[in-house]
């Protein structure tokens, strides 16, 4: 397979022209996607020239090309990493056997569910963020928002290709449904809860790309281990794009934190048009806890089945010595008879929690960097990840109340304190009051510090979006 993309109607490196039936099906889906993008994508910016990164090959040193493009003309397409003809299953009951190029019949439904769930997150985030352009704190940030958006659109293409190619009529129907559901819609919501939450301002956007896109990294990495080779190769390329989304989130929050520290030295942060550190902590608590839910239940037979089938592995599976996980256990907190205890759980059934544990470590590294900024500014404050049991909506912790410290609370205690831990209406109203657009090149809103450097080594004054 070539690493260079063709210039067909649908850019690809999978020889789409060699399968006319598939090509016709995807070319019929393409205008529906463009209609969805124009209806549900960024509001008010469809005809602007945006300085975007576009894939031109899948090689590490040549997959990104920067230039101005109107978003509806972006080179959405189908990009898979080149096939390794010697690749074998790296885990599960089929470890050591050649990977699959076609869907095994007995795992068809399970695999389709994995692809559809991943695919549904991609358009959902675009829908959540569609109005943010009207309140961008700078052209730099506006451009980063649109880069995230168009890449989420391409990730949708990646999953739709798999559905059309490998799942027949069922797959084509699922691809249609991906364009029919809507984030936050009461009748046809998106599949996962965090993707129905409103992203109504830029602090939530930065937290979303920090925490929720980081969940995407770990889900894609687990699927990149899959013994269904087309899925693995698709996800490996998607991970190269996902890194930028997390960069936008982590550095975005870091800049908000830095500005808060600067303003603290001269008076009340809010009075000076900044976002104070305790409020930043509240939004951290909210989006982190929502994102923890995306890993699923702590003890899961579905996770065990996907691992046994060789469809979804662990994060960087090759780090481990044992890959069948028969007879091995994972020690974790569980709830029994109203008490939190530690217990050894069969490893295959604990795989959601194994993946979530790796995610938590990664999130902590990001928070550590934010705290380093606070220390460097000479401020006595520390941002903290809340306990993994805090504010959970699914899994064994969802029917109980926990403080950020992990302490179990009754309903009265929770109701008395939740306004200290999660954003309330007043917080939301204040943040929204700060969201005034700044479109002058090189200028920043009052509540955020400038970035350390520009995109593609360009100066901060560069016109990232042509107005």
MARLO-887920 format. One record per residue (C-alpha): residue number from 0; residue in one letter; z, y, x. Coordinates in nm, 2 decimals, m for minus. Layout:
N
n:NUM; res:A; pz:Z; py:Y; px:X
...
//
This chain:
467
n:0; res:X; pz:0.00; py:0.00; px:0.00
n:1; res:X; pz:m0.09; py:0.35; px:0.12
n:2; res:X; pz:0.18; py:0.60; px:0.19
n:3; res:X; pz:m0.05; py:0.89; px:0.11
n:4; res:X; pz:m0.09; py:1.00; px:m0.24
n:5; res:X; pz:m0.42; py:1.00; px:m0.42
n:6; res:X; pz:m0.55; py:1.31; px:m0.59
n:7; res:X; pz:m0.62; py:1.14; px:m0.92
n:8; res:X; pz:m0.51; py:1.28; px:m1.26
n:9; res:X; pz:m0.18; py:1.11; px:m1.20
n:10; res:X; pz:m0.09; py:1.13; px:m0.82
n:11; res:X; pz:0.02; py:0.79; px:m0.70
n:12; res:X; pz:0.03; py:0.55; px:m0.41
n:13; res:X; pz:0.01; py:0.23; px:m0.62
n:14; res:X; pz:m0.37; py:0.21; px:m0.66
n:15; res:X; pz:m0.35; py:0.31; px:m1.03
n:16; res:X; pz:m0.72; py:0.33; px:m1.05
n:17; res:X; pz:m0.73; py:m0.05; px:m0.98
n:18; res:X; pz:m0.56; py:m0.12; px:m1.31
n:19; res:X; pz:m0.77; py:0.06; px:m1.58
n:20; res:X; pz:m0.56; py:m0.06; px:m1.87
n:21; res:X; pz:m0.24; py:0.07; px:m1.71
n:22; res:X; pz:m0.42; py:0.39; px:m1.60
n:23; res:X; pz:m0.53; py:0.46; px:m1.96
n:24; res:X; pz:m0.19; py:0.39; px:m2.10
n:25; res:X; pz:m0.02; py:0.63; px:m1.86
n:26; res:X; pz:m0.29; py:0.90; px:m1.90
n:27; res:X; pz:m0.22; py:0.87; px:m2.28
n:28; res:X; pz:0.15; py:0.92; px:m2.21
n:29; res:X; pz:0.09; py:1.21; px:m1.97
n:30; res:X; pz:0.01; py:1.49; px:m2.23
n:31; res:X; pz:0.31; py:1.38; px:m2.44
n:32; res:X; pz:0.52; py:1.43; px:m2.13
n:33; res:X; pz:0.37; py:1.78; px:m2.07
n:34; res:X; pz:0.43; py:1.87; px:m2.43
n:35; res:X; pz:0.80; py:1.76; px:m2.39
n:36; res:X; pz:0.82; py:1.96; px:m2.07
n:37; res:X; pz:0.69; py:2.28; px:m2.24
n:38; res:X; pz:0.92; py:2.23; px:m2.54
n:39; res:X; pz:1.24; py:2.12; px:m2.36
n:40; res:X; pz:1.19; py:2.23; px:m1.99
n:41; res:X; pz:1.29; py:2.57; px:m1.84
n:42; res:X; pz:1.27; py:2.84; px:m2.10
n:43; res:X; pz:1.06; py:3.14; px:m2.01
n:44; res:X; pz:0.94; py:3.03; px:m1.67
n:45; res:X; pz:0.65; py:2.80; px:m1.74
n:46; res:X; pz:0.38; py:3.04; px:m1.62
n:47; res:X; pz:0.56; py:3.17; px:m1.31
n:48; res:X; pz:0.47; py:3.08; px:m0.96
n:49; res:X; pz:0.76; py:2.89; px:m0.81
n:50; res:X; pz:0.80; py:2.80; px:m0.44
n:51; res:X; pz:0.85; py:2.42; px:m0.48
n:52; res:X; pz:0.85; py:2.11; px:m0.27
n:53; res:X; pz:0.59; py:1.86; px:m0.37
n:54; res:X; pz:0.54; py:1.50; px:m0.24
n:55; res:X; pz:0.22; py:1.44; px:m0.04
n:56; res:X; pz:0.32; py:1.11; px:0.11
n:57; res:X; pz:0.62; py:0.88; px:0.11
n:58; res:X; pz:0.67; py:0.88; px:0.49
n:59; res:X; pz:1.00; py:1.03; px:0.61
n:60; res:X; pz:0.83; py:1.30; px:0.80
n:61; res:X; pz:0.55; py:1.39; px:0.56
n:62; res:X; pz:0.66; py:1.34; px:0.20
n:63; res:X; pz:0.73; py:1.71; px:0.12
n:64; res:X; pz:0.49; py:2.00; px:0.10
n:65; res:X; pz:0.60; py:2.36; px:0.01
n:66; res:X; pz:0.39; py:2.60; px:m0.18
n:67; res:X; pz:0.38; py:2.81; px:m0.50
n:68; res:X; pz:0.30; py:2.62; px:m0.81
n:69; res:X; pz:0.34; py:2.67; px:m1.19
n:70; res:X; pz:0.58; py:2.40; px:m1.31
n:71; res:X; pz:0.35; py:2.25; px:m1.57
n:72; res:X; pz:0.10; py:2.20; px:m1.28
n:73; res:X; pz:0.35; py:2.02; px:m1.06
n:74; res:X; pz:0.23; py:1.70; px:m0.90
n:75; res:X; pz:0.43; py:1.45; px:m1.11
n:76; res:X; pz:0.33; py:1.10; px:m1.03
n:77; res:X; pz:0.42; py:0.75; px:m0.92
n:78; res:X; pz:0.55; py:0.70; px:m0.56
n:79; res:X; pz:0.69; py:0.37; px:m0.43
n:80; res:X; pz:0.80; py:0.29; px:m0.08
n:81; res:X; pz:0.56; py:0.05; px:0.09
n:82; res:X; pz:0.62; py:m0.31; px:0.02
n:83; res:X; pz:0.79; py:m0.53; px:0.28
n:84; res:X; pz:0.62; py:m0.87; px:0.24
n:85; res:X; pz:0.91; py:m1.05; px:0.40
n:86; res:X; pz:1.19; py:m0.90; px:0.19
n:87; res:X; pz:1.43; py:m1.15; px:0.02
n:88; res:X; pz:1.71; py:m1.12; px:m0.23
n:89; res:X; pz:2.01; py:m0.97; px:m0.05
n:90; res:X; pz:2.28; py:m1.08; px:m0.29
n:91; res:X; pz:2.37; py:m1.28; px:m0.60
n:92; res:X; pz:2.27; py:m1.63; px:m0.70
n:93; res:X; pz:1.92; py:m1.60; px:m0.55
n:94; res:X; pz:2.03; py:m1.47; px:m0.21
n:95; res:X; pz:1.78; py:m1.55; px:0.06
n:96; res:X; pz:1.49; py:m1.63; px:m0.18
n:97; res:X; pz:1.18; py:m1.41; px:m0.19
n:98; res:X; pz:1.21; py:m1.10; px:m0.41
n:99; res:X; pz:1.03; py:m1.08; px:m0.74
n:100; res:X; pz:0.71; py:m0.88; px:m0.80
n:101; res:X; pz:0.72; py:m0.96; px:m1.17
n:102; res:X; pz:1.00; py:m0.96; px:m1.42
n:103; res:X; pz:1.17; py:m1.30; px:m1.45
n:104; res:X; pz:1.17; py:m1.39; px:m1.82
n:105; res:X; pz:1.53; py:m1.48; px:m1.84
n:106; res:X; pz:1.64; py:m1.14; px:m1.71
n:107; res:X; pz:1.38; py:m0.93; px:m1.90
n:108; res:X; pz:1.62; py:m0.77; px:m2.14
n:109; res:X; pz:1.89; py:m0.70; px:m1.88
n:110; res:X; pz:1.64; py:m0.54; px:m1.65
n:111; res:X; pz:1.48; py:m0.33; px:m1.92
n:112; res:X; pz:1.82; py:m0.20; px:m2.02
n:113; res:X; pz:1.89; py:m0.09; px:m1.66
n:114; res:X; pz:1.55; py:0.09; px:m1.63
n:115; res:X; pz:1.58; py:0.26; px:m1.97
n:116; res:X; pz:1.94; py:0.38; px:m1.91
n:117; res:X; pz:1.84; py:0.52; px:m1.57
n:118; res:X; pz:1.52; py:0.68; px:m1.71
n:119; res:X; pz:1.71; py:0.84; px:m2.00
n:120; res:X; pz:1.93; py:1.05; px:m1.76
n:121; res:X; pz:1.63; py:1.22; px:m1.61
n:122; res:X; pz:1.49; py:1.42; px:m1.90
n:123; res:X; pz:1.84; py:1.47; px:m2.03
n:124; res:X; pz:1.95; py:1.68; px:m1.74
n:125; res:X; pz:1.63; py:1.90; px:m1.77
n:126; res:X; pz:1.72; py:1.96; px:m2.14
n:127; res:X; pz:2.08; py:2.04; px:m2.05
n:128; res:X; pz:1.97; py:2.30; px:m1.80
n:129; res:X; pz:1.67; py:2.45; px:m1.98
n:130; res:X; pz:1.83; py:2.79; px:m2.05
n:131; res:X; pz:1.99; py:2.86; px:m1.71
n:132; res:X; pz:1.69; py:3.05; px:m1.57
n:133; res:X; pz:1.79; py:3.35; px:m1.79
n:134; res:X; pz:2.12; py:3.39; px:m1.60
n:135; res:X; pz:2.03; py:3.29; px:m1.24
n:136; res:X; pz:2.25; py:3.45; px:m0.98
n:137; res:X; pz:1.96; py:3.49; px:m0.73
n:138; res:X; pz:1.60; py:3.40; px:m0.68
n:139; res:X; pz:1.71; py:3.14; px:m0.43
n:140; res:X; pz:1.93; py:2.97; px:m0.70
n:141; res:X; pz:1.66; py:3.00; px:m0.96
n:142; res:X; pz:1.41; py:2.82; px:m0.74
n:143; res:X; pz:1.67; py:2.55; px:m0.66
n:144; res:X; pz:1.72; py:2.50; px:m1.03
n:145; res:X; pz:1.35; py:2.45; px:m1.09
n:146; res:X; pz:1.32; py:2.21; px:m0.79
n:147; res:X; pz:1.59; py:2.00; px:m0.94
n:148; res:X; pz:1.42; py:2.01; px:m1.28
n:149; res:X; pz:1.07; py:1.91; px:m1.17
n:150; res:X; pz:1.21; py:1.62; px:m0.96
n:151; res:X; pz:1.41; py:1.50; px:m1.26
n:152; res:X; pz:1.08; py:1.50; px:m1.44
n:153; res:X; pz:0.92; py:1.29; px:m1.16
n:154; res:X; pz:1.21; py:1.05; px:m1.17
n:155; res:X; pz:1.13; py:1.00; px:m1.54
n:156; res:X; pz:0.78; py:0.92; px:m1.44
n:157; res:X; pz:0.91; py:0.66; px:m1.20
n:158; res:X; pz:1.09; py:0.47; px:m1.47
n:159; res:X; pz:0.81; py:0.51; px:m1.72
n:160; res:X; pz:0.57; py:0.35; px:m1.47
n:161; res:X; pz:0.80; py:0.05; px:m1.45
n:162; res:X; pz:0.83; py:0.03; px:m1.83
n:163; res:X; pz:0.45; py:0.05; px:m1.88
n:164; res:X; pz:0.36; py:m0.19; px:m1.59
n:165; res:X; pz:0.61; py:m0.47; px:m1.64
n:166; res:X; pz:0.75; py:m0.47; px:m2.00
n:167; res:X; pz:0.44; py:m0.47; px:m2.22
n:168; res:X; pz:0.46; py:m0.33; px:m2.57
n:169; res:X; pz:0.84; py:m0.31; px:m2.55
n:170; res:X; pz:0.81; py:m0.10; px:m2.24
n:171; res:X; pz:0.56; py:0.14; px:m2.39
n:172; res:X; pz:0.78; py:0.19; px:m2.70
n:173; res:X; pz:1.08; py:0.26; px:m2.47
n:174; res:X; pz:0.88; py:0.51; px:m2.28
n:175; res:X; pz:0.80; py:0.69; px:m2.61
n:176; res:X; pz:1.17; py:0.69; px:m2.70
n:177; res:X; pz:1.26; py:0.86; px:m2.37
n:178; res:X; pz:1.07; py:1.17; px:m2.49
n:179; res:X; pz:1.22; py:1.15; px:m2.84
n:180; res:X; pz:1.59; py:1.16; px:m2.76
n:181; res:X; pz:1.75; py:1.49; px:m2.70
n:182; res:X; pz:2.06; py:1.59; px:m2.50
n:183; res:X; pz:2.34; py:1.68; px:m2.74
n:184; res:X; pz:2.14; py:1.59; px:m3.05
n:185; res:X; pz:2.37; py:1.45; px:m3.33
n:186; res:X; pz:2.10; py:1.21; px:m3.46
n:187; res:X; pz:1.92; py:1.10; px:m3.14
n:188; res:X; pz:2.15; py:1.18; px:m2.84
n:189; res:X; pz:2.10; py:1.07; px:m2.49
n:190; res:X; pz:2.24; py:0.73; px:m2.40
n:191; res:X; pz:2.53; py:0.84; px:m2.17
n:192; res:X; pz:2.80; py:1.08; px:m2.26
n:193; res:X; pz:2.79; py:1.32; px:m1.97
n:194; res:X; pz:2.42; py:1.38; px:m2.05
n:195; res:X; pz:2.51; py:1.52; px:m2.39
n:196; res:X; pz:2.75; py:1.78; px:m2.25
n:197; res:X; pz:2.63; py:2.14; px:m2.26
n:198; res:X; pz:2.55; py:2.29; px:m1.92
n:199; res:X; pz:2.58; py:2.64; px:m2.05
n:200; res:X; pz:2.63; py:2.83; px:m1.73
n:201; res:X; pz:2.58; py:2.81; px:m1.35
n:202; res:X; pz:2.93; py:2.69; px:m1.26
n:203; res:X; pz:2.88; py:2.38; px:m1.48
n:204; res:X; pz:2.53; py:2.34; px:m1.33
n:205; res:X; pz:2.67; py:2.33; px:m0.98
n:206; res:X; pz:2.95; py:2.09; px:m1.08
n:207; res:X; pz:2.69; py:1.87; px:m1.26
n:208; res:X; pz:2.46; py:1.85; px:m0.95
n:209; res:X; pz:2.77; py:1.79; px:m0.73
n:210; res:X; pz:2.93; py:1.52; px:m0.94
n:211; res:X; pz:2.68; py:1.38; px:m1.20
n:212; res:X; pz:2.39; py:1.38; px:m0.96
n:213; res:X; pz:2.61; py:1.21; px:m0.71
n:214; res:X; pz:2.67; py:0.93; px:m0.96
n:215; res:X; pz:2.29; py:0.91; px:m0.97
n:216; res:X; pz:2.29; py:0.86; px:m0.60
n:217; res:X; pz:2.51; py:0.56; px:m0.63
n:218; res:X; pz:2.34; py:0.41; px:m0.93
n:219; res:X; pz:2.00; py:0.45; px:m0.75
n:220; res:X; pz:2.14; py:0.30; px:m0.43
n:221; res:X; pz:2.27; py:0.00; px:m0.62
n:222; res:X; pz:1.93; py:m0.05; px:m0.79
n:223; res:X; pz:1.75; py:0.00; px:m0.46
n:224; res:X; pz:1.91; py:m0.33; px:m0.35
n:225; res:X; pz:1.74; py:m0.50; px:m0.65
n:226; res:X; pz:1.56; py:m0.83; px:m0.62
n:227; res:X; pz:1.30; py:m0.69; px:m0.86
n:228; res:X; pz:1.10; py:m0.53; px:m0.58
n:229; res:X; pz:0.91; py:m0.26; px:m0.77
n:230; res:X; pz:1.24; py:m0.12; px:m0.89
n:231; res:X; pz:1.40; py:m0.13; px:m0.55
n:232; res:X; pz:1.10; py:0.05; px:m0.39
n:233; res:X; pz:1.09; py:0.31; px:m0.67
n:234; res:X; pz:1.46; py:0.39; px:m0.63
n:235; res:X; pz:1.44; py:0.42; px:m0.25
n:236; res:X; pz:1.19; py:0.70; px:m0.28
n:237; res:X; pz:1.39; py:0.87; px:m0.56
n:238; res:X; pz:1.69; py:0.88; px:m0.33
n:239; res:X; pz:1.51; py:1.11; px:m0.09
n:240; res:X; pz:1.48; py:1.36; px:m0.37
n:241; res:X; pz:1.83; py:1.31; px:m0.51
n:242; res:X; pz:1.98; py:1.44; px:m0.18
n:243; res:X; pz:1.86; py:1.79; px:m0.26
n:244; res:X; pz:2.02; py:1.79; px:m0.60
n:245; res:X; pz:2.36; py:1.71; px:m0.45
n:246; res:X; pz:2.30; py:1.97; px:m0.18
n:247; res:X; pz:2.24; py:2.23; px:m0.45
n:248; res:X; pz:2.57; py:2.13; px:m0.62
n:249; res:X; pz:2.79; py:2.11; px:m0.32
n:250; res:X; pz:2.67; py:2.43; px:m0.15
n:251; res:X; pz:2.66; py:2.61; px:m0.49
n:252; res:X; pz:3.03; py:2.54; px:m0.55
n:253; res:X; pz:3.11; py:2.62; px:m0.19
n:254; res:X; pz:2.95; py:2.96; px:m0.23
n:255; res:X; pz:3.15; py:3.03; px:m0.55
n:256; res:X; pz:3.47; py:2.93; px:m0.37
n:257; res:X; pz:3.39; py:3.15; px:m0.07
n:258; res:X; pz:3.33; py:3.45; px:m0.29
n:259; res:X; pz:3.65; py:3.39; px:m0.48
n:260; res:X; pz:3.84; py:3.38; px:m0.15
n:261; res:X; pz:3.67; py:3.71; px:m0.04
n:262; res:X; pz:3.78; py:3.88; px:m0.36
n:263; res:X; pz:4.13; py:3.75; px:m0.35
n:264; res:X; pz:4.19; py:3.96; px:m0.04
n:265; res:X; pz:4.12; py:4.28; px:m0.23
n:266; res:X; pz:4.28; py:4.21; px:m0.57
n:267; res:X; pz:4.24; py:4.01; px:m0.89
n:268; res:X; pz:3.94; py:3.79; px:m0.87
n:269; res:X; pz:3.84; py:3.80; px:m1.23
n:270; res:X; pz:3.88; py:4.17; px:m1.25
n:271; res:X; pz:3.63; py:4.21; px:m0.96
n:272; res:X; pz:3.37; py:3.99; px:m1.13
n:273; res:X; pz:3.45; py:3.66; px:m0.95
n:274; res:X; pz:3.56; py:3.31; px:m1.06
n:275; res:X; pz:3.91; py:3.24; px:m0.95
n:276; res:X; pz:4.00; py:2.92; px:m0.78
n:277; res:X; pz:4.23; py:2.77; px:m1.06
n:278; res:X; pz:3.93; py:2.81; px:m1.30
n:279; res:X; pz:3.70; py:2.64; px:m1.04
n:280; res:X; pz:3.96; py:2.35; px:m1.04
n:281; res:X; pz:3.94; py:2.32; px:m1.41
n:282; res:X; pz:3.56; py:2.27; px:m1.41
n:283; res:X; pz:3.59; py:2.03; px:m1.11
n:284; res:X; pz:3.84; py:1.83; px:m1.33
n:285; res:X; pz:3.59; py:1.83; px:m1.62
n:286; res:X; pz:3.27; py:1.73; px:m1.45
n:287; res:X; pz:3.43; py:1.48; px:m1.21
n:288; res:X; pz:3.60; py:1.29; px:m1.50
n:289; res:X; pz:3.28; py:1.29; px:m1.71
n:290; res:X; pz:3.09; py:1.16; px:m1.41
n:291; res:X; pz:3.34; py:0.88; px:m1.35
n:292; res:X; pz:3.26; py:0.74; px:m1.69
n:293; res:X; pz:2.90; py:0.69; px:m1.59
n:294; res:X; pz:2.99; py:0.39; px:m1.39
n:295; res:X; pz:3.10; py:0.19; px:m1.70
n:296; res:X; pz:3.40; py:m0.01; px:m1.77
n:297; res:X; pz:3.64; py:m0.11; px:m1.50
n:298; res:X; pz:3.61; py:m0.48; px:m1.57
n:299; res:X; pz:3.25; py:m0.56; px:m1.68
n:300; res:X; pz:3.07; py:m0.89; px:m1.75
n:301; res:X; pz:2.74; py:m0.69; px:m1.76
n:302; res:X; pz:2.80; py:m0.58; px:m1.40
n:303; res:X; pz:2.88; py:m0.94; px:m1.30
n:304; res:X; pz:2.56; py:m1.07; px:m1.47
n:305; res:X; pz:2.34; py:m0.80; px:m1.31
n:306; res:X; pz:2.48; py:m0.89; px:m0.97
n:307; res:X; pz:2.44; py:m1.27; px:m1.02
n:308; res:X; pz:2.08; py:m1.21; px:m1.13
n:309; res:X; pz:2.01; py:m1.01; px:m0.82
n:310; res:X; pz:1.91; py:m0.70; px:m1.02
n:311; res:X; pz:2.18; py:m0.45; px:m0.91
n:312; res:X; pz:2.38; py:m0.48; px:m0.59
n:313; res:X; pz:2.66; py:m0.28; px:m0.42
n:314; res:X; pz:2.61; py:0.05; px:m0.24
n:315; res:X; pz:2.45; py:m0.04; px:0.10
n:316; res:X; pz:2.49; py:m0.41; px:0.03
n:317; res:X; pz:2.40; py:m0.51; px:0.39
n:318; res:X; pz:2.73; py:m0.36; px:0.51
n:319; res:X; pz:2.91; py:m0.66; px:0.37
n:320; res:X; pz:2.94; py:m1.01; px:0.51
n:321; res:X; pz:2.97; py:m1.20; px:0.19
n:322; res:X; pz:2.69; py:m1.15; px:m0.07
n:323; res:X; pz:2.75; py:m1.41; px:m0.35
n:324; res:X; pz:3.11; py:m1.30; px:m0.43
n:325; res:X; pz:3.21; py:m1.64; px:m0.57
n:326; res:X; pz:3.59; py:m1.67; px:m0.54
n:327; res:X; pz:3.64; py:m1.32; px:m0.40
n:328; res:X; pz:3.86; py:m1.05; px:m0.56
n:329; res:X; pz:3.90; py:m0.68; px:m0.57
n:330; res:X; pz:4.25; py:m0.52; px:m0.61
n:331; res:X; pz:4.25; py:m0.24; px:m0.86
n:332; res:X; pz:4.47; py:m0.06; px:m1.11
n:333; res:X; pz:4.47; py:m0.20; px:m1.46
n:334; res:X; pz:4.65; py:m0.13; px:m1.79
n:335; res:X; pz:4.86; py:m0.42; px:m1.92
n:336; res:X; pz:5.11; py:m0.39; px:m2.21
n:337; res:X; pz:5.11; py:m0.01; px:m2.18
n:338; res:X; pz:5.18; py:m0.01; px:m1.80
n:339; res:X; pz:4.97; py:0.07; px:m1.50
n:340; res:X; pz:4.98; py:m0.21; px:m1.25
n:341; res:X; pz:4.77; py:m0.34; px:m0.96
n:342; res:X; pz:4.59; py:m0.66; px:m1.00
n:343; res:X; pz:4.33; py:m0.88; px:m0.83
n:344; res:X; pz:4.01; py:m0.89; px:m1.04
n:345; res:X; pz:3.72; py:m1.13; px:m0.98
n:346; res:X; pz:3.49; py:m0.93; px:m0.76
n:347; res:X; pz:3.18; py:m0.98; px:m0.97
n:348; res:X; pz:3.36; py:m0.84; px:m1.28
n:349; res:X; pz:3.50; py:m0.55; px:m1.07
n:350; res:X; pz:3.17; py:m0.43; px:m0.94
n:351; res:X; pz:3.16; py:m0.11; px:m1.15
n:352; res:X; pz:3.50; py:m0.02; px:m1.00
n:353; res:X; pz:3.37; py:m0.11; px:m0.65
n:354; res:X; pz:3.08; py:0.13; px:m0.69
n:355; res:X; pz:3.31; py:0.40; px:m0.84
n:356; res:X; pz:3.55; py:0.37; px:m0.55
n:357; res:X; pz:3.27; py:0.44; px:m0.30
n:358; res:X; pz:3.17; py:0.74; px:m0.52
n:359; res:X; pz:3.52; py:0.88; px:m0.52
n:360; res:X; pz:3.53; py:0.87; px:m0.14
n:361; res:X; pz:3.20; py:1.06; px:m0.12
n:362; res:X; pz:3.33; py:1.32; px:m0.37
n:363; res:X; pz:3.64; py:1.37; px:m0.17
n:364; res:X; pz:3.43; py:1.44; px:0.14
n:365; res:X; pz:3.26; py:1.72; px:m0.05
n:366; res:X; pz:3.59; py:1.86; px:m0.18
n:367; res:X; pz:3.72; py:1.85; px:0.18
n:368; res:X; pz:3.44; py:2.08; px:0.29
n:369; res:X; pz:3.52; py:2.32; px:0.01
n:370; res:X; pz:3.89; py:2.33; px:0.12
n:371; res:X; pz:3.77; py:2.39; px:0.48
n:372; res:X; pz:3.60; py:2.71; px:0.35
n:373; res:X; pz:3.92; py:2.81; px:0.17
n:374; res:X; pz:4.13; py:2.76; px:0.49
n:375; res:X; pz:3.87; py:2.95; px:0.70
n:376; res:X; pz:3.91; py:3.24; px:0.46
n:377; res:X; pz:4.29; py:3.23; px:0.52
n:378; res:X; pz:4.37; py:3.15; px:0.16
n:379; res:X; pz:4.66; py:2.92; px:0.07
n:380; res:X; pz:4.50; py:2.70; px:m0.20
n:381; res:X; pz:4.37; py:2.34; px:m0.22
n:382; res:X; pz:4.11; py:2.20; px:m0.46
n:383; res:X; pz:4.18; py:1.84; px:m0.56
n:384; res:X; pz:4.01; py:1.55; px:m0.73
n:385; res:X; pz:4.22; py:1.44; px:m1.03
n:386; res:X; pz:4.33; py:1.08; px:m1.05
n:387; res:X; pz:4.05; py:0.84; px:m1.17
n:388; res:X; pz:4.25; py:0.78; px:m1.49
n:389; res:X; pz:4.24; py:1.15; px:m1.60
n:390; res:X; pz:4.04; py:1.25; px:m1.90
n:391; res:X; pz:3.84; py:0.93; px:m1.93
n:392; res:X; pz:3.63; py:0.87; px:m2.23
n:393; res:X; pz:3.53; py:0.50; px:m2.17
n:394; res:X; pz:3.69; py:0.20; px:m2.01
n:395; res:X; pz:4.05; py:0.08; px:m2.01
n:396; res:X; pz:4.19; py:0.43; px:m1.96
n:397; res:X; pz:4.02; py:0.60; px:m2.25
n:398; res:X; pz:4.28; py:0.53; px:m2.51
n:399; res:X; pz:4.57; py:0.68; px:m2.31
n:400; res:X; pz:4.65; py:1.02; px:m2.16
n:401; res:X; pz:4.70; py:1.09; px:m1.79
n:402; res:X; pz:4.78; py:1.40; px:m1.59
n:403; res:X; pz:4.56; py:1.48; px:m1.29
n:404; res:X; pz:4.84; py:1.33; px:m1.08
n:405; res:X; pz:4.80; py:0.99; px:m1.25
n:406; res:X; pz:5.12; py:1.02; px:m1.46
n:407; res:X; pz:5.09; py:0.87; px:m1.81
n:408; res:X; pz:5.16; py:1.12; px:m2.09
n:409; res:X; pz:5.22; py:1.10; px:m2.46
n:410; res:X; pz:5.00; py:1.30; px:m2.70
n:411; res:X; pz:5.25; py:1.59; px:m2.72
n:412; res:X; pz:5.27; py:1.62; px:m2.34
n:413; res:X; pz:4.89; py:1.61; px:m2.31
n:414; res:X; pz:4.83; py:1.87; px:m2.58
n:415; res:X; pz:5.08; py:2.10; px:m2.42
n:416; res:X; pz:4.92; py:2.09; px:m2.08
n:417; res:X; pz:4.55; py:2.02; px:m2.12
n:418; res:X; pz:4.47; py:2.39; px:m2.12
n:419; res:X; pz:4.61; py:2.40; px:m1.76
n:420; res:X; pz:4.37; py:2.12; px:m1.65
n:421; res:X; pz:4.05; py:2.16; px:m1.84
n:422; res:X; pz:3.84; py:2.47; px:m1.94
n:423; res:X; pz:3.94; py:2.63; px:m2.27
n:424; res:X; pz:3.74; py:2.87; px:m2.49
n:425; res:X; pz:3.87; py:3.17; px:m2.30
n:426; res:X; pz:3.76; py:3.02; px:m1.96
n:427; res:X; pz:3.42; py:2.94; px:m2.10
n:428; res:X; pz:3.38; py:3.29; px:m2.25
n:429; res:X; pz:3.48; py:3.46; px:m1.93
n:430; res:X; pz:3.24; py:3.25; px:m1.72
n:431; res:X; pz:2.96; py:3.32; px:m1.96
n:432; res:X; pz:3.04; py:3.70; px:m1.94
n:433; res:X; pz:2.96; py:3.69; px:m1.57
n:434; res:X; pz:2.63; py:3.52; px:m1.61
n:435; res:X; pz:2.40; py:3.82; px:m1.56
n:436; res:X; pz:2.07; py:3.76; px:m1.39
n:437; res:X; pz:1.99; py:3.88; px:m1.04
n:438; res:X; pz:1.62; py:3.86; px:m0.97
n:439; res:X; pz:1.58; py:4.11; px:m0.68
n:440; res:X; pz:1.49; py:3.91; px:m0.36
n:441; res:X; pz:1.79; py:3.87; px:m0.13
n:442; res:X; pz:2.05; py:3.99; px:m0.38
n:443; res:X; pz:2.33; py:3.79; px:m0.53
n:444; res:X; pz:2.55; py:3.80; px:m0.84
n:445; res:X; pz:2.91; py:3.92; px:m0.80
n:446; res:X; pz:3.06; py:3.58; px:m0.83
n:447; res:X; pz:2.87; py:3.39; px:m0.56
n:448; res:X; pz:2.83; py:3.43; px:m0.18
n:449; res:X; pz:2.48; py:3.41; px:m0.02
n:450; res:X; pz:2.36; py:3.08; px:0.11
n:451; res:X; pz:2.39; py:3.00; px:0.48
n:452; res:X; pz:2.01; py:2.98; px:0.52
n:453; res:X; pz:1.70; py:2.99; px:0.30
n:454; res:X; pz:1.47; py:2.72; px:0.18
n:455; res:X; pz:1.23; py:2.57; px:0.44
n:456; res:X; pz:1.36; py:2.81; px:0.71
n:457; res:X; pz:1.26; py:3.11; px:0.51
n:458; res:X; pz:1.47; py:3.43; px:0.50
n:459; res:X; pz:1.71; py:3.50; px:0.21
n:460; res:X; pz:1.48; py:3.79; px:0.11
n:461; res:X; pz:1.19; py:3.56; px:0.04
n:462; res:X; pz:1.04; py:3.58; px:m0.31
n:463; res:X; pz:1.11; py:3.22; px:m0.41
n:464; res:X; pz:1.00; py:3.30; px:m0.77
n:465; res:X; pz:0.71; py:3.54; px:m0.83
n:466; res:X; pz:0.81; py:3.77; px:m1.11
//
